[in-house]
Amino acid sequence: MMFMILGIGLFLLPILLRLALKLRLGIPMLYAVLMLTAFHGWYQAHVALADGIFFAMVGIAALSWVVTLLRHLWDLLEDWREERAMADLLAYRVRQARAAGEYVIDTEGLW
């Protein structure tokens, strides 16, 4: 039973590490590992400072998620505005062509 749990843990470890790096949590994760192993004495002496540094790094990673989300939303909004402007321009050209009695619509510069 113990070997099965260890095997599952070792199978999931690379997946979790890849997920942490994808979420930009690689540096905070490395910091946590170093504080709990190599710098354990310093961590025990300065718990509040070490935890503050860790939470600041995680906060900066979360802020980068928000900035990325806002950039993606801004790009979607820009695309939507551009599509809407092109649709309005096409509708204007259709109205112009109908008013002039023409059956051909100029689509130059729409896309």
N, C-alpha and C positions, 0 to 999 in steps of 0.2 A: 504494500500500500504506500509506503514511504517513497519507494522508487517511482511509483506512478505519479505522485504529487510532485516530486522533484523533476521528473521528465516533463510534465505539463508546464511547470514553472519555467524550465529552460526553453521550452517551445514558445512560451508567451513572451519571454524577455526581449528578444529582438523586435517583436511586434510593438511592444510597449516603448522601447527605445526609439524606434522609428516614428511612432506617434508623438512622443515627447519632442523630438527634433522638428517634426513637421509643425507642431504648435509653438515653436520657438522657446521651448523650455529646456533646451540642452544645457545652457550655462547655469541656470538655477539648479538643475539636477546635479550637475558636476559640483557646484558649490556645496549642495547638501551632502553629497557623498564625501567630499573633502573635509567638511566640518565634522562629520560623524566618524571619520577614520583618522586622517593625517593630522588634523588640527583640533583633535578632541579636547586637549587641555586648554587651548585658547578659547574654544567654544564654551567650555564649562565656566571659565573665568569671566566671559563677556557674553552671556546668553542673550540679553536684551539687544545688544548691538548686532550680534550675529543673526538673530531672528529678524531684526529690522532690515538688515542688508538683504536677507533672503526674500522677505516680503516685498521690498522695493524692486528687486529683480523680477519677481513674479508679476508685480503691478505694472512694470514697464512692458513685460511680455503681453499682458492683457490689454494695455493701451495700444500696443502695436496691432492686436487683433481688431480693436475698434477702428483704428486708422485704416486698416486694410478693408474692413467692411464698408466704411464710409467712402473709400475710393471706388470700390466696386459699385456701390449704390449711385455715386456721382456719374460713373461711366454709363450705367444703365439709364439714368435720367438724361444725360447728354444724347445718347442714342435715340431715346424716345422723343426728345425735343427736335432733333434733326429729322426724324421720320415724320413728325407732325408738321414741321415747316415745309418739307417736300410735298406732303399731301395737300397742304394749303395752297402751295404754289401750283400744283397740278390742277386743283379745283379752280383756281383763279384763271389759269390758261384755258380750261374747258369752258368756263363762262365767257371768256373773251372770244373764243372760237365760235361759240354758239351765237353770240351777239353779232359777230361779223358774218355769220352764215357759212362758216367754213366747217369742213368735216375732218380736217387734219389738225392735230394738236402738236405743237412743238414741245418735245420732251428734252431738249438740250439743257444740260446743266442740272437735271433733277437728281441723278445718282452718280 
